[in-house]
Structure formats: C-alpha cells, structure tokens
Amino acid sequence: MAEIALKSLAHSYLATPGSPEDYAIREMTHVWQQGGAYALLGPSGCGKSTLLNIISGLLEPSSGEVLFDGQVVNALSPEHRNIAQVFQFPVVYDTMTVYDNLAFPLRNVGTSEDKVHERVLEVADVLELTPQLKRKAKNLSADEKQKVSMGRGLVRDDVSAILFDEPLTVIDPQLKWKLRRKLKEIHQRFNITMVYVTHDQLEASTFADKIAVMYEGQVVQFGTPRELFERPAHTFVGYFIGSPGMNLFDVRARDGEIVAGDTIIPLGRGIYDAVAKASSNNVKLGVRPEFVEVHVAPVEGGIEVTVDDIQDLGTYSILSLHLGDIALKARIDEDSPTPHNNAFIRFPDDRIGLYVDEFRVEIDHE
C-alpha cells in the first residue's frame, strides 16, 4: 500500500499546448492517503481515465511529478510501480480456469504454491467465485469475467494500490449494487489503497470514503459524499451531484436587495453583503431542491412561483417551478401538501450557496 501524491501535475496530448483548454489534465496537486477508498467522479471527457493512466504508469505526464510514499515514480513502468489496474472491460485469460486466472499474478512474482492456494481461495470466497474455480474463463458470463478481473487485482497483498477504471460498465444493472458493496467490504477487509473511476455518482458514493470530482481536467472538489451534497465547492459539483441537481440562478445586488431577473429574493443581510462585494458579474445563488421550502398559501418571506409539472415518485414528488424566467426544482415529501398552478417558496439562508465565477464563497451570517 502507498500514499499517492500528484505534484504540479499536468498533461496535454498536444505537442505545444497554448491554452488551458489544450490540457486534458490542468495543473493540480493532490494526495491519496495510504489505505483510503477514493472515487474519481466526473462526466466523459473530463480527464478521469487520463489521470488514472498517469498514476499507473501507462501514460507519462507532460509536466509535474507522481510520488509513491514520497518517491518520484515518473520514470517507472506500471510493473515497477506495483499497481493493479482493473479496466472497463474484463481482462482475463479465456483458456485458463478461474483458479489459474486468479493465481497468475502471484505465480508471476514467484509466490509459493501454498501461498497461492491460500490467497486464491480467500479472494474467490470474497467475490463468490468459489463454485467457478474449475471452470474455463471463456465459459463465464460478462459479470463473472469482470469479477475474475477484479480478483486478479485483489489477489496480491503487496500492491501499492488498486485502480478501477469504470469496472462495472459491463455488469448487469441488478448486480451492480451488490458488487459495489462487495468492493467496499473488500477494502475494509484488506485495507488497500483503492481509486475508483466512474461517471456514476451512486457508484462513487457507495464505494468511496472521499470523492474527487473532476471537471474540464481539474479536481474542483475533494470531500465526503455529504460534503459534496451539502456544500458544493463549484457550480458543476452542485449540478452534477444530486437528482435533480442544485438550482443555480444569476443574482445581483440592487438598492439593498438581492434580485434575480426582476424578482426580489428575500434573504439575510450576510448574503446581500457577499453579493454586493463580489468582484465579478458572474454571481449565482445555489440551493438544493431538497432545501427549497414549498407552501400552498402565502407565507412571510415567500415568493410566488408557477407550478409547471409534478412528478410523483412515490415517497416524494419533484416539482418543476418557474420564478419569472428562472426554472427551479423542488422536492417535497409524500405527506406534504401538493400545490397546483402556483405555490410560494422560501430559501433558508443556511442552505444557500453563493458562487462567484463558479466557485463557492463563504457567507458571514452574523
């Protein structure tokens, strides 16, 4: 196991990059602590797989350093970095049995057969592969092959880290939840540094203790699932995390009031002062649909909105609202009164996020 540090790391696939947009990975400094379970989360094209391949040694960065336990490993091959990597599609030897597939990484480094047998049985038991040990890999289903592929990464207990690159893509949806929980159990049992790349926020939250959210080649926030939900550090995190994502709308300060479009938004003095002090015209307020207060009758500090649609999801409903030209979402519980045609909403001060040039700024509520 190892602590993995990225120091001033950047990468471009162009020979002479001339702007930040030319970089697949923009300059970053980041640390994965030894023994941690991490997720690298973001949409397609944000740089997740590029970063993972740099860590593993499959790709050399344009600049900066990769360090394992403080030692620079830029010049080391994947083999010498002692990294196990599980890819999006299963990597198995079809002509070998499941047992021999799992044993191969151990035999490749000269492990004794007694140790090989012990370790293969242990990993097979964890992944529920014991009944398949004598079967040829070519006869397995896609999800069984991917479990073998994961087992090949887990079988060695001396690896620095295991890197997972969207490993559940080929897995039947009904089995995904089970395998995510299984990976979490494996991490807790073996205490191996694991980095899990995915575009699925549910996969990331189920597996990881901490999540690095990537956007346009940058890690825009690194935190627990709860931190990402409650205090998004960037508007993209607010939008990407949650279903539906955070409501974000442009605001400005005018005559002592916060205004969105032509509508006054009743909020506290601390939020007004922060909006008024912003040194940019790109100022947004963000509030989760879960935190929007919805009332069927006028309330003090409430704003009248139009109800466009009600999506009944059983235990809760998602309301599509319009505040002037601003589209909003709100979530209400099944036992809450459901408004029709129009409603009155409030934004709790302590649930509001203020974003200047897309990044969250602190608000003094005193």
FENWOBEL-V469777 format. One record per helix or strand of 3 or more residues. SS is the DSSP state (h for helix, s for strand). FROM is the first residue (numbers start at 1). LEN is the number of residues. Records with the same first field share a line. If there is no record, write none. Layout:
# FENWOBEL-V469777
SS = FROM-LEN ; FROM-LEN
This chain:
# FENWOBEL-V469777
s = 4-8 ; 25-8 ; 37-5 ; 63-6 ; 83-4 ; 161-5 ; 194-5 ; 210-6 ; 218-6 ; 247-4 ; 252-3 ; 257-4 ; 263-3 ; 283-5 ; 292-4 ; 303-10 ; 316-8 ; 326-8 ; 342-6 ; 353-4 ; 359-3
h = 20-3 ; 48-9 ; 78-4 ; 98-10 ; 113-14 ; 130-3 ; 137-3 ; 142-13 ; 173-18 ; 201-7 ; 225-6 ; 235-6 ; 269-9 ; 289-3 ; 349-3
